Amino acid sequence: MSSHKRIHSTSSNTHKAPSKMPKIWRTPSPPSDALDPLDIANERIQDLEQQIQDLHAFINHMTHHPNAASILAAQIRSAAAEISDELSDQALNARKTGITSDDMSAAMLKYLSEVEGVKRLPQGIPIAFDLAMDLARYSYGSLDDSDSNASGYGDRPSDAVVDSLIADLALERREVEPGWDFGKALTSLREQRKHVAEYGIEGFCVGSIGLLDGWGRVGC
């Protein structure tokens, strides 16, 4: 079995967070003595969610700052990637831990709900789109390195949410960024759909792929 590869952002996001981040990120709470890996992961999700709420409180005081969207998106992305990696580690032995991509999908719902807040900030729509693209990838983890049960059982609540979110943000992004090269996003989504289909995850982002593909076909 190959070594586990960490999931990290490869989106065409050019909106980098500033080098000086607000010092809100707290030391993680120590894991409980619970034996259930999913219980431990859920505790970690709660820790990270509280940290994001703290950051929201900070952002409320700098709503008009040009880097507010980048700061918030960077923290959401970091927290979501951390949870995706932790669950991916557990999915390496899904038969023993019971952790699958279904659990990663459920964990991403909290972070997907934060994307709207990013969008509302100055210059937030392109940043929110790139964040949604990354959250889509974090929702299934490193399937290549996991055992055969890691792809789950089709109970993936984030799939419909992220598909609709990406499509809506794509429409809004075209309005504020007429020259946007959506072809890169389309290629990425197609590759992801093909990849996860090999593990039995069907219909991944089919709506947003259809939207972007339609634009390409008519030469928009």
N, C-alpha and C positions, 0 to 999 in steps of 0.2 A: 504494500500500500504506500502510495506517495505521501510525502509530508503534507500536513495541513497548510493550505494557503490562506492567509488572512484576506478578508474582503476589504477593499479600500476604494475610494472614489476614483473613477476613470472618466467621469463626465467631462464635457467640454466647458467646464465652469471656469470662467475667467474672472469671477468676482471673488477674489481672495479676501479672507478676513485680515484686518490689520494686525501687525506684529504684536501690539500690546492689547491683550485680551483682558476683559474685566475679571478680577480675581474673585470669582464666585464659586468656581469649581471646587467642591469640598472633597475631603478624603473619604473614599468609599466606606460605608458601614461594614464591619466585619460580618461574614456570612454566619447564619444561624447554624445550630447543630442539626437542622432538619436533614433527613437522609434522602429525601426526594429531590433530585437535581432540578426539577421544574419549580419546586417551591423556592429553592435557592436562587434560581434565575429570576423568578418573580419578585423576590426581595430586591435584587439588584436593579430590576426595571423600576421599581418604586423609588429607589435611591436616585437614579438618574432622572426620573420624571420630576422629582422635587428640585433637583438642580436646575432643570430647564425652567421650572416655575420661578425659581429665584432669579434666573436670567431675565425672564419676562418682566419682573419687577424693575430690574435695572433698565431694560429697553424702554419701558414706559417713560423714563426720565430723559430719553434721548431719541424720541420718535423721529425727529427731523434730522438726526445725524446721518450723513450720507453712507456711513458704514454700518448702520444698525442692522440691516437685512443680512449682510455678510457675517456679522458677529453672531446673530441668532442662528443662522443656518449652519455655521461651523460647529456650534455646540450641539445642535440637534443631530447633525451628521455624526459627530464624534460619539455621542451617547448611543445612537442606533447601531453604529458599526461595532461598538464594544459589546452590545448585547448579541448582535448577530454572530460575532466571533465566539463568544462564550457558549452560545447554543450550538454553533457549528462544532465546537470541541466536544460537546456532549453527544452530538449526532454521529461522531466517529464510531460510536458503539451504541447505535440506536436500540439494538435488541436488549441491551442491559439498562440503559438510561430511560428509554421511552421517548427521548427527545427527537423530533423530526422537523422537517421544513414547515409542517403545519404550525408548530410552536413558534418558529421564527416569524411566520406570517402573522400570527396573532400578536406577537410582541411589537411588530411594526405599526400596529393601529395607533398606539399612543403618539408615535412620532409623526405619522401621517396627519394626525389631527392638528399638529403644530404648524403645518405648511401654510395654512391660511394666514396665520399671524405674520409669517415672513413675507407673504405676497403683499400685504397691506402696507408694508414699510416702503420708504423711498427706494426706487430702483429695485423693488422686491420681486417683480414678476419673473424675470429671467433667473434670478437666484432661486426662487421657489421651484421653478421648473427643474433646474439641475438637481436640487435637493430631492424632489419627488423621484427623479430617475435613479438616484442612488438608493433611496429607500426601497424601490422596486427590487433592486439587486440584493439588498441586505435581507430581503424577505425569504430567501431560499438557501443562502449560505453556500458552503463549498461542497456541493453534491458529489464532485469527482472523488473526494477523499473519504466519503462516508460509506457506511455499510448499506446493503440493499434496502433496508427499511427506512432510511433517512429521508426519502422523498415524501413520506407521509401517506395519508389516506384520503387526500382530496379535500380536506377540511381547512381551506386557506382563506380566512375572512378578509385578508388585506388585498387580494387580487382584484376584486371588483372595485374596491375603493381607490387603489393606486391607478388602475386603468382609467377610471373616470377623471381622477385628479390630473393625470398627465394630459389627457385630451383637453380638458378645460383650460389648463395652463398654456397648452400649445396655442389654442385659439387666442388667448389674451396676449401671449408673447408676440404673435404675428402682428397684432395691432400696435404694440408699443415698439416693436423692433422689426420693421418691414423687411430689412435685409437679412434676417436670421436664417442661417443655414440649417434648416430642420433635417436635412438629409443625414447628418451625423447621428442625430437622435434616433431616426428611423432605422439606420443600420444597427445601432446598439440594441434597440428593442427587438429587431428581427433575430439577431444573434442570441439574445437571451431566451426568446421564445423557442428557438430551435434547441438550445442547450437544455432547458428544463423539460422539454417534451421528451427528450431521451430518457428521462427519469419518471415519466408518467404524469407530469404536471402539464395539463392541457389548457389551451385558451389563454395563455399568459399575455396580458395587455393587447388583446385582439382588437379592442375598440380604438385605442390610440394608434396602433399600427395601421389600422384601416384608414383613419383620418389622415395621417401623415403620408401614407401611400397614395391616397387619393389626390393630395396636393401635388405629389410628384408626377402623377399620371397626366394631370391637366397642365403641367408646367407652371404651377403657381410659384 
